[in-house]
Amino acid sequence: MAVQKKKTKPVKNKTPKPPVFKWTPQRKRAALLLSEGTNNYEDVAAIVGVNERTLYDWRQSDIFLKEVDRLTLENEKATKAGLVRLALKAMKEKEDKLKEDKNTVLDWAEFLSDIQSIKTQKHEINANIKGELEGARELLAGRIAGIASRLRTNELLEKPDE
């Protein structure tokens, strides 16, 4: 009687699946604290009661990072909106006394434009243009100096010895 060989199943290369990221109160708090930008990683880990390595592992998750980004954007919008409301309220209070106190209203208007980045963008554009102009002037001055130097050299070479 012939001995029958056992059939073996082929071995599959199993790559471990990444763990599923699940939100916990600690993770939510850590994401919020990171989005505020006022604490470093060590402080955030201590506040939520985890090891720094654990916080590092959370930060490797795209889900966690996207939530931190989303919260950061919300915080920025809320802060800007609150400042705009405050400035508008102050301007409204000064509206009756506009004839005597124009500077204060203008200061608040300037503050509003700063908050909404209107003024900042204008300064950045002006600075970029000025920087480019300064760079162009330096480049042109360098080229003119080079041409002048070559002209002097050519003149010296063409002059007969006296």
C-alpha positions as CSV (number, residue, x, y, z in Angstrom):
1,M,0.0,0.0,0.0
2,A,1.4,3.4,-1.0
3,V,1.7,6.1,1.6
4,Q,-0.2,9.2,0.7
5,K,1.5,12.6,1.3
6,K,-0.3,15.2,3.2
7,K,-1.3,18.2,1.2
8,T,0.2,21.4,2.7
9,K,-1.5,24.8,2.2
10,P,0.7,27.5,0.7
11,V,1.9,30.0,3.3
12,K,0.5,33.5,2.7
13,N,2.5,36.6,3.4
14,K,0.4,38.2,6.0
15,T,1.2,41.8,6.6
16,P,-0.1,43.1,9.9
17,K,-3.0,45.4,9.6
18,P,-2.6,48.8,11.2
19,P,-4.6,49.1,14.4
20,V,-7.9,50.8,14.0
21,F,-7.8,54.3,15.5
22,K,-10.6,54.8,18.0
23,W,-11.5,58.1,19.6
24,T,-11.3,58.2,23.4
25,P,-11.8,61.2,25.7
26,Q,-8.0,61.3,26.2
27,R,-7.4,61.4,22.5
28,K,-10.0,64.1,21.9
29,R,-8.5,66.2,24.7
30,A,-5.0,65.8,23.3
31,A,-6.2,66.8,19.8
32,L,-7.9,69.9,21.2
33,L,-4.8,70.8,23.3
34,L,-2.5,70.4,20.3
35,S,-4.8,72.5,18.1
36,E,-4.6,75.4,20.5
37,G,-0.8,75.5,20.1
38,T,-0.1,76.7,23.6
39,N,1.4,73.5,25.0
40,N,4.3,71.3,23.9
41,Y,4.0,67.6,23.4
42,E,5.4,66.8,26.8
43,D,2.8,69.0,28.5
44,V,-0.1,67.7,26.4
45,A,0.9,64.1,27.3
46,A,1.1,65.0,31.0
47,I,-2.3,66.9,30.9
48,V,-4.2,64.0,29.3
49,G,-2.3,61.4,31.5
50,V,-0.4,59.4,28.9
51,N,3.2,58.7,28.1
52,E,4.9,60.9,25.5
53,R,5.4,57.8,23.3
54,T,1.7,57.2,23.3
55,L,1.0,60.7,22.2
56,Y,3.7,60.2,19.5
57,D,1.9,57.1,18.3
58,W,-1.4,58.9,18.1
59,R,0.2,61.6,16.1
60,Q,1.3,59.0,13.5
61,S,-2.4,58.5,12.7
62,D,-3.8,60.4,9.8
63,I,-7.2,60.5,11.5
64,F,-5.7,62.1,14.6
65,L,-3.7,64.7,12.6
66,K,-6.7,65.6,10.4
67,E,-8.7,66.3,13.6
68,V,-6.0,68.4,15.0
69,D,-5.9,70.4,11.7
70,R,-9.7,70.8,11.7
71,L,-9.7,72.0,15.3
72,T,-6.8,74.4,14.7
73,L,-8.8,76.0,11.8
74,E,-11.9,76.2,14.0
75,N,-10.0,77.9,16.8
76,E,-8.5,80.4,14.4
77,K,-11.9,81.2,13.0
78,A,-13.5,81.6,16.4
79,T,-10.7,83.8,17.7
80,K,-10.8,86.0,14.6
81,A,-14.6,86.2,14.8
82,G,-14.5,87.1,18.5
83,L,-12.0,89.9,17.8
84,V,-14.1,91.2,15.0
85,R,-17.2,91.3,17.2
86,L,-15.2,93.1,19.9
87,A,-13.9,95.7,17.5
88,L,-17.3,96.3,15.9
89,K,-18.8,96.7,19.4
90,A,-16.2,99.3,20.3
91,M,-16.7,101.2,17.1
92,K,-20.5,101.2,17.7
93,E,-20.0,102.7,21.1
94,K,-17.7,105.4,19.7
95,E,-20.1,106.2,16.8
96,D,-21.9,109.0,18.7
97,K,-18.7,110.7,19.7
98,L,-17.1,110.4,16.2
99,K,-16.7,114.2,15.8
100,E,-14.5,114.5,18.9
101,D,-12.8,111.1,18.8
102,K,-12.0,110.2,15.2
103,N,-8.6,108.6,16.0
104,T,-10.1,105.9,18.2
105,V,-12.5,104.8,15.5
106,L,-9.7,104.8,13.0
107,D,-7.6,102.8,15.4
108,W,-10.4,100.2,15.7
109,A,-10.8,100.2,11.9
110,E,-7.1,99.6,11.5
111,F,-7.3,96.8,14.1
112,L,-10.2,95.2,12.1
113,S,-8.2,95.3,8.9
114,D,-5.3,93.7,10.7
115,I,-7.5,90.9,12.0
116,Q,-8.9,90.2,8.6
117,S,-5.3,90.2,7.1
118,I,-6.2,92.9,4.6
119,K,-3.4,95.2,5.8
120,T,-0.9,92.3,6.3
121,Q,-1.5,91.1,2.8
122,K,-0.9,94.6,1.4
123,H,2.3,94.9,3.4
124,E,3.5,91.5,2.2
125,I,2.8,92.4,-1.4
126,N,4.6,95.8,-1.0
127,A,7.5,94.1,0.7
128,N,7.8,91.5,-2.0
129,I,7.7,94.1,-4.7
130,K,10.3,96.3,-2.9
131,G,12.5,93.2,-2.3
132,E,12.3,92.3,-6.0
133,L,13.1,95.9,-7.0
134,E,16.1,96.0,-4.6
135,G,17.3,92.7,-6.0
136,A,17.0,94.0,-9.6
137,R,18.8,97.2,-8.7
138,E,21.7,95.3,-7.2
139,L,21.9,93.0,-10.2
140,L,21.8,95.9,-12.6
141,A,24.5,97.8,-10.6
142,G,26.7,94.7,-10.6
143,R,26.3,94.3,-14.4
144,I,27.1,98.0,-15.0
145,A,30.2,97.8,-12.8
146,G,31.3,94.7,-14.7
147,I,30.8,96.4,-18.1
148,A,32.6,99.6,-16.8
149,S,35.5,97.5,-15.6
150,R,35.8,95.7,-19.0
151,L,35.7,99.0,-20.8
152,R,38.5,100.4,-18.7
153,T,40.6,97.2,-19.2
154,N,40.0,97.4,-23.0
155,E,41.0,101.1,-23.0
156,L,44.2,100.3,-21.1
157,L,45.0,97.5,-23.5
158,E,44.4,99.6,-26.6
159,K,46.5,102.6,-25.4
160,P,49.9,102.7,-26.9
161,D,52.8,102.9,-24.4
162,E,54.1,106.4,-24.2
